C-alpha cells in the first residue's frame, strides 16, 4: 500500500550548469537562492553531479551553501555518481549532515550509458563496466561507517577493503543520511526494497514508475521491512508556461543547450513535460497515483542563465505548488 497522499513533498533542483556557461556571480548566489526556495514553500533542494560529461557545480559544495541559509527544507543529491573513494564520500556526507542539522538525503546512481559518461569515469580511473558494483560497495561502506558512530569498521569487497577504520565526525542522523537509489535495473529494484531508504528514478511514464515501485514494495515486504522504510520519490523535468506549445519550445531549447540532444531523444530516458500549471499538475498526478510521495522537479528554462531559473522558480511556486498541495 502506498503512503497517504498527505505525505506529498515537492522539491526543486538547483541549477548547476549556470556556473559553467556564465562567468558571473551565480555560484555566490547559491545560499541566497536556496533561502528563496525555502521561502517559496518548497520542501527540498537538490543538486546533481557531472564534473566532466555535463560539467556543473560540485553538488556537495552547492548544498553546503544551501545548508547555511536554510532551516526547514531537506537537502539532497540528485544524484551523486560513484566517483569518490568510499571513506572520502562517507566523511564528506557526514560533515554535510552535521552542517545542515540532519536534513541530508543521499541520492545516488550509476550514470547514463553514453560515451561522455564513460569518458568521465575513465578520467577518474574507474572502469565504466564496474560502476554499478562499485556503487553498491561504496554504499555498503558508507552505511557501515555511519552506523558504527565512530567505532572501527572492517570491510572486504571486490573493489574495496578496510581494516579498523573509524570515521569522525559522526552523522547528525543516527544511522546516517538516508540513501535513495536512482536506478531501474531489476537487481537494484530488489536491493532498494531490501536495504535502501528510497527510490528516485527518472521514469519516462507514470506507468513505468508504477511497475518499478511495485517491484520495490514487493522486495521490501519480502524483507519484512515496514511500509514507511522506503520513500517513493521521482525525478522529473517540468516547465510551467502559458500553453503546451510555449512550454515545448522551452523544453527543446533547454535540452539542446544542456545535453546537445533533441527533446524526443531525451524523452526516452527521462520524464519530461511542459504546459500550463493545470496540465503539468495532471501529468504529475499520474506519478502520484502510481505511489510517488516526493517529487524532485528540475525546472527547464529557455537558456542556462540564473534570471530565467529564478523566474521559473517563482512561477512554479505560485501556479503549480497550490495545485499539487490540493492533490494531497
Secondary structure as UniProt FT lines:
FT   HELIX           5..7
FT   STRAND          9..13
FT   HELIX           18..21
FT   HELIX           26..29
FT   HELIX           30..39
FT   TURN            40..41
FT   STRAND          44..47
FT   TURN            53..54
FT   HELIX           59..67
FT   TURN            68..69
FT   STRAND          74..77
FT   STRAND          80..81
FT   TURN            82..83
FT   HELIX           86..99
FT   TURN            100..101
FT   STRAND          104..109
FT   HELIX           115..123
FT   TURN            124..125
FT   HELIX           128..130
FT   HELIX           131..148
FT   TURN            149..150
FT   STRAND          153..156
FT   STRAND          161..165
FT   TURN            174..175
FT   STRAND          178..181
FT   HELIX           186..195
FT   STRAND          198..201
FT   HELIX           206..222
FT   TURN            223..224
FT   HELIX           227..229
FT   STRAND          231..240
FT   HELIX           244..259
FT   HELIX           263..266
FT   TURN            267..269
FT   STRAND          271..275
FT   HELIX           277..289
FT   TURN            290..291
FT   STRAND          294..298
FT   HELIX           306..315
FT   HELIX           316..320
FT   HELIX           321..327
//
